[in-house]
Every structure is written in structure tokens, then in C-alpha cells.
């Protein structure tokens, strides 16, 4: 028997506008440009304002552009909001609402230093292209060429084969021996060792191709690789029946080999960091923030669709509903772009205020700060600050930094000052750089040296910070 039950519950739901703004906030500038291009292609009501683009280019020589978004609370926009809510009402004056050409336009600042003409890019040869050209100059059967191309397209940027040989054979429906045969030929291409499956194979291939190789170095790589990578040199000398002096030259020989043969073929533009923000200090000592979004297109609502929405005789209800949804989407996008810019600006202003000493003096003066400090300062949620700072970079007088760089834990010194853990990491690096390479310092000894400098840091903390700075343990830093 059906029952009628009342339940009270609390739920958190985000509006479509909030979801869109959240997604835009976490996009770096290049991804934002790509997102806008996709929206321009998929939303017919969005279009680039070419006239505004030309005006902005002309005004760039005279003054710095600023974001200009018509006030969302203007009388015309209030009318349009009412019109969308009461879409089917005849008494709405659609003509005065939708034909307003000044509504929902986004104007991004133009870079007055931008070059008029684009430079022609230098031709680059990618790693697959370099290998394929060698493959097709090799005497192989048609079937072997197919296997070779499959192998090459599965070689990663570091030069290693990222796919098991048996799976390659299974996918191509060939024998494993055939794949192994082709792979061995590819591994002798330039650069030597390309397509190796692990570091040992890569180094062994390279050293076997050297005419001046030593038997000791070859034996170390072939039979004692694990001891070599862990720098257990005494164990190697005991197994091989030689002295440390006998393997010193061989170790130097091995260290000259290339552990990542694929390096050097990654295009420059694939690794370049484009700062989202630039901070400059003027002659009065004030810091000014400029957003690097001059390449973001000017957006506006397509007027032809506005007229189609007004003409109810020539357009069906389904068509008008689609236009209305596209109009809403276009409005949300343009307003979200504006809000994204304003939010990043506010966060950066708060960071400059909190980290003023850093911008004045450099890395040594960075202060401990957490996301909550900025969130409380500007009255926003911590998750919003996290989205803003993640993956975005700022250009300063002291270099280019990810916004996350300015956030760090607090460590108290002996004199009672709160110090950023980044300063401790730098001190650990300085201590390790100055150590005797024949007798590297362990984490406990580093903790004692930090204590002498006035910082009470536990051995476990030293180990954590050392690992975060990609510094190996003392045993692996040892040299002979």
C-alpha cells in the first residue's frame, strides 16, 4: 500500500553558471583561448566582434585597454532577463531588448608590444619523423615496415618503448620474434638506444656500439646493473675481483651515456610556459597587474539570430527554444570570462599584499602562507583560490612562478619567527651542494646542521623536503 512520506534534507547544488565559472577558473590562458574557439564553433549566437578587434588595435598605441563589460544590472539587460523568463509572453518588447548591440560584449586588453607581423616558425623534425625517415631507408620487407612503424609510434618522448613487445605482436597478428627483430634494428637508429624497454637495455646498447668501450664498463652494465644504480661499488669490486680505482674510469664512461635518447626532439612550443599574469613595479614603487589575455577574442551576440527570435511567424517554437538556450549559454560564457578575469586579479592583488617582501627582495623573503589566508582576505571559498592558483603562472622581476609557489607551510625558528618551508628546502639544497661527494650527509646530519642554523627540523621532515626537491638519498649521491 503506497504511503506519503515527507523527508527533510540539505543538498548543495551548483547552478550552470557556477559550474561554468568553476571550469573557466582552473583553465590557464592558452586553454581558455581554445575553450572560446570551441564555443565559437558550437554556439551560433556567439561571434567575434571584428569591428571591436580593429578598434582595439588602433587604440593600443595610445593607451592600455581594460576589460569593458556592460553593467549586468543596466535597464536593457534587466529587460532581456525578463524576456528570457517570460519567453512566450506577447507583451515583451523584444525589438528593444535583443537589438541592443552593446549588450554582453567582452573586451580584452591588447598588448601594445605585440608585433604586427608574425615570425615564420623554424621547421622542426619530430622524433617519429626522424625515425620513420631512417626506417624507410632500411632494407625491410613490407610486413617489417608495418611492424617498424607501429613500434615507432609507440616510442615515448623520453625515447623508450611504451608498449610490451608481446602486445605489439598480438595486435599485428605476428610472431614475437618478428617484432624483436625489427626492434633491434630500430634500437641502432640515430639516436642509439632509441626504443629501449628499460634503462639497462638503453645503456648497454649504447656502450656496445662504442669502439673505445672497456670490458669492465660493459660487464658492470650487463651483470651488475642493480648494484651500479644503487652505487654499491664495494659489492661490485668484490664480485669482479678488482679495486675501486679500477672501476672509477668505467663509471665515468657509463655516466657519459644518454639515459633518455628521445630528448631533444620535443618542440619548443610544447614546453613553453605562457604566464597568465605579469606584475611590474612603477617608478613610484607601486605594483601593477596586467593580464596576459590580449589574445582572447572579443565576443558578442549574433544579431541575425536575435531577429530570428523576434520573428515568431517565420520561426517555430523549437527553433526559438534552441536560440533561447544558446543565448543563455552565450551570456553565461561572456559573463564568466569577465568574472574569471576579475577573480584572478583580486587573488593576485592579495598575494602581492601578503608577499610584498618577496616582490621586493626575491625568493629569500617569501613568507609562509596558505590558501585560507587569501580566501579570508578577499572573501572567497578556499576551493576557488585553489582553482585560480593551480596551473597558472605570473611573471615577476625575479622570474616566472606558478601561483601555487607563493603558498607554503610554516616552520618556527628558534627566535620565534614563522619561516616558509621553501626557505628550509633551499637551505637543505645548499647544505647538500656543499657536502663532500665522497662522504655525503645523511638526513640526520642535515637536521643537525639546520638546528645549528636555528631551525628545529626532524629527520623525517628533512627526508620529505629532500624528496620534494628531487634530491636522492646520501647513498645515491656518493661518488668515488
Protein Blocks (a to p, Z undefined) as FASTA:
>chain_A
ZZddddddddddddfklmmmmmmmmpcfklmmmmmmmmmmmmmkbccdfklmmmmmmmmm
mpccddddddfkbmklmmmmmmmmmmmpmkbcfklmmmmmkgoiacddddfkbcfbdcdd
dddddfklmmmmmmmmpccdfklmmmmmmmmmmccfkopafbdfklmmmmnopafklmmm
mmmmmmmmccehihiabfklmmmmmmmmpmkbcfklmmmmmmmmmmmmnopaklmmmmno
pafklmmmmmmmmmmpcfblmgoiacfklmpccdfbdcdddfkopacdddfkllpccddd
dfklmmmmmmmmlpcfklmmmmmmmmmmmmmmmmmmmmmmmmmmmmmmmmmmmmmmmmmn
ojklcccddfklmmmmnopafklmmmmmgopacddfkbccdfklmpccddddfkopacdf
klmmmmmmmmmmmpcfklccdfklmmmmmmmnopacdfklmmmmmmmnopacfklmpcZZ
